[in-house]
Amino acid sequence: MKKKVNNKKKTIIIISIIIFVFLLLGISGYLFYNSKKLKVNLASDRIVNINDEVYNTDYIKSVKNGTIVSDKQLVDTSIVGKKKIVLKIKNYFNNIEKYTYDIDIVDREEPSIDYSDRLSTTEGIEIDLLDGVKANDNSNEEIDVTVEGEYDFNTIGEYELYYVAKDSSGNTTKEKFILEVIKKKEVAQNISVDRTFTTSKGFKGYTKNGITYIDGVLIVNKTYSIPSTYYPGDITSETRSNMNRMFADAKALGLNIYLSSGFRSYNTQKIIYNNYVSRDGKEMADTYSARPGHSEHQTGLAFDVNQINDTFIGTPEANWLSDNAWKYGFILRYPKGKTNETGYKYESWHFRYVGLELAKKLYNDGDWITLENYFGITSKYSD
Ligand SMILES: [Zn+2]
């Protein structure tokens, strides 16, 4: 009996010891595992401005018991909202874990508006207040500009109005501009000074309603302007049909010539020119951009093709145009090396309709004669 009891006691002690050892192993294992667990310390402020340059690892302050194995990469921050970032991290036990965290992409920047702060029209003549006006935003979204305020094209006066642009995050820009509606008579007095003259090369010219014609050809350059109210609204039908014929013939030869900029209103030109002036200064801007009222694009007789910059020079398209545009009644308006005459640097992309007869003369077997040289006129601003 005594032996039996002893045996039982022994068994209990052994079992207890085994349980104790397992418990100890378990606890120390747990403690060990816990101490070797992957711990990532994130930055608490993870708000990013739209389109900011941010890397996938930028918000990781520290990693304990692990190494980031994902490559350092730019995050696409072009869309507002929560953005999930996934990183691969190798843990203490050499396993790859996926670690995920969020950043908040926000847009707090207002759009900007390209506009002219003063528009003018004659009473009774409606103009498009949004012509040439454009909103730009850091979000790259298309943003509509609206006009705020009351005005009446039929009532003389100065109207204080606003251009308003709002992006999808609610950032709003408001820019003040003046619409001036002037009396019919005043305009008539200003611009219908009819006069006739003879150029230094004997061509007869006249100015009517502020528009100058020499030998029947409408002239716009730095000397000769057209009134702000001259508004054909598009390139003329004659210009367009000849242009389309030219483009089609080029296409048949495997060339890709397309219209980049056609008619531009006085107001559009004003916005473009003012942008260049604020970027490059007036003196520089005058070498490549026309002041409002001095752009051939306002006549509806001129247009730009393809790349509107010097990368167009020497392309098969530019070469073909230089040799063949005259056949369709067009001249290369600002040829190379003729800046002294035209007032503009070489523009391989700008063509002007003058009709076949004159275009052929000016083409001059490839040695382009400028309108200024041919007619004996200048191209210089008076100030
Ligand atoms: Zn042009």
Residues whose N, C-alpha, C, O or C-beta is under 5 A from the ligand:
A	BS01	ZN	F303 D304 H350
